[in-house]
Amino acid sequence: MSAAVTFGEFKGLIEFCLAPQTSLTITSAVVDTNAEPPRLDRYRNELAAALLGIKPANVNSEGLLTLRKLNAAAPDPESDVAFLPSVRAVNAVKACQAWVLAEVEDEDDEMSEDVESAMLPIFGHLAPILQGVPGAHWEFVFDVLEGVLERAKSVKKEENDDNQEEGGKTEDLVALARALRLVSVLEDLVQTNKSLRADWEPRRTNILVMIRDLAVLGEGESPFLGELLNRVGLWGISSSLLSDQLAESCPESNQVPSAPRSACRELVLSVVRNLPPSLMDKDTLGKVSAAINVLIRMMLTAACFSVVYRWFI
């Protein structure tokens, strides 16, 4: 029996797994091999084509899952593999635009914020393909980007609410990280593409100001590092007592910044470091300084954990 896998078998393995997350995991694993078999390219094209056939009432279910599958199947941006043909790429954006503009009879069928969030990484993969293709698709991409950044204003400093980080707040941070990555992609592309720069410039200032003013950039410092260092300084401490004290210093509440929030801080810093001088002011410099300080403290905290673990545990 031949060991070769037919396209039908490959697609069947991806499409008919019991759990959608399993399907995404399998696709990502195949992509990570960098083998780029023809059947994977065909799978991507079929997913992109399927976007046009999804009705507005099914956007929050079928549409969201298809976007996630397409993102999982996307090749490494640093590779030479084309994500989609240009015509297919334009149609993918048009499909997303049709979802946003569609009027639904049932309020429960209105497009969720999760769908807009899932569009952003797709746009990031499509941007290099569409950078030389003029059209209304860019205005739509920028509209979605601004909408996500506008909602990100509500992502404020960590609060002592156990449900905040586990609920919609984490989803907001994921959407924000995706928006920031898309901005970074656009900022890189416009350096060498005049056509895209002409589309980007009228919207650029407002988008950069929104990023500059994000609350996630200038949040306060965590007291955890100081507590950890003070307690580790007590030589002769037992491993069990140290573990208890570490737990007290880092409870389930959000005293220590979360991984999604930290990723957002790093992405914001990568964008604001290239802000035009006209957008830089004293408040911005203070926020950047505070964010850098938090990131440095987090790195030191991780290093301290490593040392403490080796010494006492």
ZAMARGU-4260 file (C-alpha; in steps of 0.2 Angstrom, whole numbers, plus 5000, padded with zeros to 4 digits):
<rodrens>
0) 5000/5000/5000 | 5007/5017/4996 | 5012/5028/5010 | 5007/5044/5000 | 4992/5054/5007
5) 4979/5059/4994 | 4971/5077/4996 | 4955/5069/5000 | 4963/5060/5015 | 4972/5075/5020
10) 4957/5086/5020 | 4947/5073/5029 | 4959/5072/5043 | 4958/5091/5045 | 4940/5093/5043
15) 4932/5079/5052 | 4942/5079/5068 | 4930/5078/5083 | 4936/5095/5090 | 4939/5111/5080
20) 4955/5114/5091 | 4962/5097/5086 | 4959/5102/5068 | 4969/5118/5070 | 4983/5109/5079
25) 4985/5097/5066 | 4986/5110/5052 | 4998/5120/5062 | 5009/5105/5064 | 5009/5102/5046
30) 5013/5120/5042 | 5028/5120/5055 | 5036/5106/5045 | 5040/5119/5031 | 5037/5104/5019
35) 5023/5114/5010 | 5015/5100/5001 | 5003/5104/4986 | 4988/5098/4995 | 4991/5111/5009
40) 4991/5125/4996 | 4975/5118/4989 | 4967/5117/5007 | 4971/5135/5010 | 4963/5140/4993
45) 4948/5130/4997 | 4946/5138/5014 | 4948/5156/5006 | 4935/5152/4993 | 4923/5145/5006
50) 4923/5162/5015 | 4913/5169/5000 | 4899/5156/5003 | 4896/5159/5021 | 4880/5168/5025
55) 4880/5182/5037 | 4869/5172/5049 | 4883/5159/5051 | 4898/5171/5053 | 4900/5169/5071
60) 4901/5150/5069 | 4906/5144/5052 | 4914/5160/5047 | 4925/5162/5063 | 4930/5143/5062
65) 4935/5146/5044 | 4945/5161/5048 | 4954/5152/5062 | 4958/5137/5050 | 4965/5148/5037
70) 4976/5157/5049 | 4982/5140/5055 | 4986/5135/5037 | 4996/5151/5034 | 5014/5149/5030
75) 5028/5157/5039 | 5029/5176/5034 | 5048/5174/5032 | 5046/5160/5020 | 5045/5161/5001
80) 5028/5152/5001 | 5013/5163/4994 | 4999/5163/5006 | 4986/5165/4992 | 4985/5171/4974
85) 4981/5190/4973 | 4963/5187/4966 | 4959/5175/4980 | 4966/5187/4993 | 4956/5201/4987
90) 4940/5190/4987 | 4944/5185/5005 | 4944/5203/5011 | 4928/5206/5001 | 4920/5192/5010
95) 4924/5199/5027 | 4918/5216/5021 | 4902/5208/5016 | 4899/5201/5033 | 4902/5217/5041
100) 4890/5227/5030 | 4876/5213/5030 | 4860/5217/5039 | 4854/5203/5050 | 4836/5200/5056
105) 4841/5192/5072 | 4851/5202/5084 | 4859/5186/5090 | 4867/5184/5072 | 4876/5201/5073
110) 4894/5198/5070 | 4904/5196/5086 | 4920/5205/5090 | 4929/5188/5090 | 4926/5188/5071
115) 4934/5205/5068 | 4949/5199/5079 | 4951/5183/5069 | 4951/5194/5053 | 4967/5203/5059
120) 4980/5189/5057 | 4972/5185/5040 | 4975/5203/5035 | 4992/5202/5041 | 4996/5188/5030
125) 4987/5196/5015 | 4995/5213/5017 | 5011/5208/5007 | 5001/5200/4993 | 4989/5215/4992
130) 5002/5229/4995 | 5002/5233/4976 | 4984/5231/4973 | 4974/5247/4975 | 4955/5246/4980
135) 4942/5248/4994 | 4949/5233/5003 | 4962/5244/5011 | 4950/5256/5018 | 4940/5241/5025
140) 4956/5234/5033 | 4960/5250/5041 | 4942/5252/5048 | 4943/5235/5056 | 4960/5239/5063
145) 4953/5256/5071 | 4938/5247/5078 | 4948/5234/5087 | 4960/5248/5094 | 4945/5258/5099
150) 4939/5244/5110 | 4956/5241/5117 | 4955/5258/5126 | 4945/5248/5139 | 4959/5236/5142
155) 4966/5244/5158 | 4977/5240/5172 | 4975/5223/5181 | 4962/5223/5194 | 4958/5211/5208
160) 4944/5203/5199 | 4948/5184/5196 | 4936/5184/5181 | 4942/5199/5172 | 4958/5191/5165
165) 4949/5174/5161 | 4934/5181/5153 | 4932/5195/5139 | 4947/5204/5145 | 4960/5191/5139
170) 4950/5191/5122 | 4953/5210/5121 | 4971/5207/5124 | 4972/5194/5110 | 4963/5206/5098
175) 4975/5220/5103 | 4990/5210/5100 | 4984/5205/5083 | 4980/5223/5079 | 4998/5229/5084
180) 5006/5215/5074 | 4996/5221/5059 | 5001/5239/5061 | 5019/5233/5062 | 5017/5223/5046
185) 5010/5239/5037 | 5023/5250/5044 | 5036/5239/5037 | 5028/5237/5020 | 5025/5256/5017
190) 5044/5259/5018 | 5046/5252/5001 | 5028/5253/4993 | 5022/5270/4988 | 5005/5264/4983
195) 5001/5256/5000 | 5009/5271/5008 | 4997/5283/4999 | 4982/5272/5007 | 4990/5271/5024
200) 4996/5289/5027 | 4978/5297/5029 | 4974/5284/5043 | 4991/5282/5050 | 4992/5297/5062
205) 4975/5292/5070 | 4980/5274/5072 | 4997/5278/5080 | 4989/5290/5092 | 4977/5277/5097
210) 4991/5265/5101 | 5001/5279/5109 | 4987/5282/5121 | 4983/5264/5126 | 4982/5261/5144
215) 4991/5245/5143 | 5007/5254/5140 | 5008/5265/5155 | 5002/5253/5169 | 5010/5252/5186
220) 5024/5241/5192 | 5021/5225/5201 | 5027/5224/5219 | 5031/5205/5216 | 5050/5207/5212
225) 5054/5217/5228 | 5044/5205/5239 | 5053/5190/5231 | 5071/5197/5233 | 5067/5202/5251
230) 5062/5185/5256 | 5075/5176/5246 | 5088/5186/5256 | 5083/5176/5271 | 5097/5163/5270
235) 5093/5146/5277 | 5075/5147/5272 | 5067/5130/5269 | 5060/5125/5252 | 5043/5122/5259
240) 5042/5139/5268 | 5050/5147/5252 | 5036/5139/5241 | 5023/5146/5253 | 5030/5163/5253
245) 5032/5163/5234 | 5014/5159/5233 | 5009/5173/5245 | 5019/5185/5234 | 5011/5179/5218
250) 4993/5175/5222 | 4980/5171/5209 | 4975/5189/5208 | 4983/5199/5194 | 4998/5207/5204
255) 5010/5200/5191 | 5006/5205/5173 | 4998/5191/5162 | 5007/5184/5147 | 4995/5192/5135
260) 4996/5209/5143 | 5015/5208/5143 | 5015/5203/5124 | 5004/5218/5121 | 5016/5229/5130
265) 5031/5223/5120 | 5021/5226/5104 | 5016/5243/5109 | 5034/5248/5112 | 5039/5241/5095
270) 5027/5253/5087 | 5029/5269/5098 | 5048/5268/5097 | 5046/5274/5078 | 5032/5287/5082
275) 5035/5304/5072 | 5042/5317/5084 | 5025/5327/5082 | 5017/5313/5091 | 5029/5312/5105
280) 5026/5321/5121 | 5031/5321/5140 | 5017/5309/5144 | 5022/5297/5130 | 5040/5296/5136
285) 5034/5293/5154 | 5023/5279/5148 | 5036/5271/5138 | 5048/5272/5152 | 5036/5264/5164
290) 5032/5250/5152 | 5051/5246/5149 | 5053/5246/5168 | 5039/5233/5170 | 5047/5222/5156
295) 5064/5223/5164 | 5057/5218/5181 | 5047/5204/5173 | 5064/5197/5166 | 5072/5199/5182
300) 5058/5190/5191 | 5060/5175/5179 | 5078/5175/5182 | 5076/5175/5201 | 5063/5161/5199
305) 5076/5151/5190 | 5089/5154/5204 | 5077/5151/5218 | 5072/5135/5211 | 5089/5128/5209
310) 5095/5134/5226 | 5080/5129/5237 | 5068/5118/5229
</rodrens>
